[in-house]
Amino acid sequence: MKGAYYTATGNTFLVVDSRERRLSDLEKRLLVLKYVNGRDGTIFVERDFMDYYNCDGNRAAFCGNGARAFVHFIHEKEERDSVEFSSHAGNVLGIVEDLVSVRMPSPKFLGNFEEEDYRGEIVVVGVPHLVIEGETDEVNWNALLPLRHLYDANVNVFTVKEEGNLRIRTFERGVEGETGACGSGATSVAWVYYRRTGFERVTLQANGGNLTVSFRDGSAYLGGGVEKCSEELELRL
């Protein structure tokens, strides 16, 4: 079993090539716990299917930047510029141009929330997110941690720097800490901003770099860079 480490705008992943050998859930969990080594998670590349595990060894339905890393991997291995695949959150289309972009699961608005000093929106983009407009220079994650557990969701705080340009920071469940970037979180924030302003292309500055989210034809497209950051590794259970 071979794999390599990749980074997608600050999100870091182990990408495992399991196109020819299907692994059991237990085997996947053991590989994650053995090799993830402080990275955000592990992507199992199966035939036209992405299976994603957080670094805690538990499966997540989807990961936006993980999907972009999946597309980049297939582009490398099979020289495909357009990649259609499925995930536990539904079907995904990926496109490789200057950036690696994926058509995200359709955002679903679950309502507003208000807890003590915090209020915002609850949005599902494959996985659940809380979206809070607030100060991003300093974020008190300890104060926000009860929200993450109360709603069993990722927590995103954003600031509007100028029209169409946002600063975003994300605390991700499963990682249980702030991440360099979160594609589904960026999409949830961009969707909230799009609903408020009508901006169809939003740039989001995450800790790990910039992401773009574009809304067209009734869909949201997440774009950004992807890099391979290790040689091929031989993975053993």
N, C-alpha and C positions, 0 to 999 in steps of 0.2 A: 504494500500500500504506500503510495507516494503522496506528498503534500508539500506546501511551501507557505511562507508568510507573506501577506499582502497588507497594504494600507490603503484606505479609501477616505481621503480628506480627514485624516486623524483617527478614524476607526481602524483598528488593527485586528486581523483575522488569521487563523490557520485555515487554509483551503485544502481540503482532502479530495483527491481524485478517486472517486468510487464509481466511475462510469462502468467499469467492468466487474466490480465485485460489490455487491450490496451488503451492507453491514447491518447487524441487529442494533436495536436501540441501546442495549447494554454495551456492545462493542463501541458504539459512537460515544457514549458517555465516558467510557474508560479512556478513549483517545483524547477527548476534550480535557479531562482532568490531568492526563499525563503530559500533554504537549502545549496547552494553550499558554501557559507561562506568563500570566499577567495581561494577556491580550483580551480584547473584548469578547471574542467568541470563535466558533468554528463553523465553516461552511462545508457541508458534504455535497459534492457535485455528483449527482446521479444522472442518469439519462433523462434529460429534459425536466429535471426536478431538483430544486434546492431545498435541502434540509438544514435548518440553522439551529445551533445550540449556543446559549450564552456561556460565559466562562465558568458559571457555577455548575455546569454539567446538565442543565435542564434545557429542553427544547423550547424555542420561541416560534410563534407562528410566522414571523417575518422580520426582516432587517433590511431597510432600504439601502444603506451603504454596502451591506453584505450582498444584496442582489446585484449591485454594480460591480462588486469584486467577482461574483459568479460570471457575469457577462464578460468581463475582461479576461477571465480564465478561459472561457470557451472561445473567445476571439483569438487568444494566443494558440490554443491547442488545435482548433478546427478552422481557423481563418474565416470566421463568420462575423460580419458586421451587424447583422440583425439576429437576435437570439430570442426565441419564444420558449418559455418554460413555465412550470407550475410550482407552487409552493403551498404550504398549509394555509396561506391567506388567499389563495386563488392564483389565476394565471397572470404572468408578467411578460412584458415585451421589453427587451433591451436593445439599445442602439449604440454603436461605437462610431463616433466622429472625432472632433477635437476633444470632446468630453465623452465620458461613458454615462449614458442616461438610461433610466428605466421608467416605464409607465407604472406608477404606484397603484396599490389598491385604492379604490375610491374612498376618499375621506367620508366618515360618517359622524355627524354631530349628535352627541348624546345629551346635550343640555349644558346649562351653566352650573357652576358650583360656587359656594361662598362658605368659607370656614375661617372664623376669627378675622385676621387681617388680610386674608388672601381670597381672591375671587378670579374666576376665569372660565374657560370653556373646556369641556370634555370631548375629545375627538379621537376616533379610532381610525388609524391608517395601518391596517393589518394587526397592530397591537394598540392598546389604549394609551392616550396621552392627556395630561393636563397642560393647558396653555395659559400662561400668566404673563401679562404685560407688566414689566417692573424694571428696577435698576439691575443692570447686568455687570457693572464694574465690581460690585461686591454682592455675592449671593450667599445668604445664610442657609446652607443646605440642611443643617441640623434642625432649623425651624420648619423647613419644608418637608422633612422626612416623614412626619405623621401623615401628610397628604399622600405621599407615595404608597404608604401601606393601607391607608383608609380606602383609596380608590384602586389599589393594586395596579398602578399606572406609572409610566415614565412622567417626569416633571420637567417642563420646558419654561424657561423665563426668557423674554425677549424685550428688546428696546428698539424703537424706530430711530435710526440714525439720520436718515433722510428718505424722501419718498422712494419706495421700492427697494430700500436697503435696510436690513435689519441685523442686529447683533443677537445671537442666540446662545444659550447655555442649557445643557441637558443633564439631568440626573437619571440614569437608566437602571431600571429594575433588572435583576439577573446579574448585572455588573455590580450593582449596589454602590455606585459612585458616579462622579461626573465624568463624562466621556469627551473625547476629542471632537466628536461630531455624532449626530444621529440623523440618519436620512428620513426615517418616518417621523421623527420629531420635527425636523425642518419642514417637512411637508405639512404637518398639522399646523404649525405656526404660520406658514405661508398661506394656507387655506383660510385660516381665521382672518389674516390680514387682507386677503383677496376678497373675502365676503364684506369686509368693512369698506374697502377702497376701490375695488374693481381692478387693481393692478394684476395683469395677467402674467407678468414675469417678475419674480422676487429673488433678490440676492441675499443670502444669509451668511453672515460671518460667524463661523463656529471657532472653537479653540484650535481646531486642526486645519482650518482653511475655509475657503468659500464654497458654498453650494448654491445651485440655482434651482428654483422650482418654477415651472411654466405650466399654465393652465390653458389647454386648447382641446377642442373637440370633446369637451365634457370629461377630460382626464387630466391628471396631474403627472408631470414628468420631472423627475429628480436627476440633476446632472452634477458632475464633478470629476476630479481626477482619481485615478487608481494606479498604484505602483506595486510591483513585485519587489519584496525587500529581503529575499533569501534565496539560496540555491534550493534545488529539489532535495527533499528529505525522504529518507526511508523510514516509514512509520511502522512501529511494531507494538502490538498489544502486550 
